[in-house]
Amino acid sequence: MGGRKETNIEERNLIAKFALKGKFLRKTAEIVGRSHTTIQEIVNKFKYDGIVQYKKGRGWKPILSERDE
């Protein structure tokens, strides 16, 4: 299995445009060069949120010591 590769905003915008045009997931995956499940996740997030950017506030929160604060 290959390593993880983050999709950039341009790819996400392209995927969203294809989804709005009604392209099939697998055809979009061939064009973009990603798996159909990746395309499906991006399209579902786009349909739910209406945006393709990552949401702020996701991920691990930093643990700061008293000195770092």
Secondary structure, 3 states (H helix, E strand, C coil): CCCCCCCCHHHHHHHHHHHHHCCCHHHHHHHHCCCHHHHHHHHHHHHHHCCCCCCCCCCCCCCCCCCCC
